[in-house]
Amino acid sequence: MKSFVTDAIFSGFSSRADGSCGFRGTTPELTATEKAALMELHGKNVRLLIEPSDYEPESTVKVEKSMHSKTPSQRLRAILFVQFRQQQPSDMTFDSFYVKRMGEICEREKSMLEPEH
């Protein structure tokens, strides 16, 4: 698999419920070989350096977390959010869905405990 470097212009940003960001961008015209190299990275975990090309950056902000650095509770909340979106219960908000599902998960786990004497 190859690395890919190009100039680009960001055309949109979005903030996600889990605190991450999504973004869209546009490259200059690419050759078929360049397109293939870029497309090969689709769905892959990559390292991204965003640097202005019109002037020298005054400093660099480095994010030390990886894409797989969520805590277990953050992972569970993200999973429940996707589940909420897929089920689209019209009678509740995500917060009420989350509280309900967490209650169900806790009760299931409690039922597996040995009784205390």
Summary of the structure (lengths in Angstrom):
residues: 117
radius of gyration: 21.2
end to end distance: 59.1
largest distance: 72.3
contacts: 170
relative contact order: 0.10
helix: 37%
strand: 11%
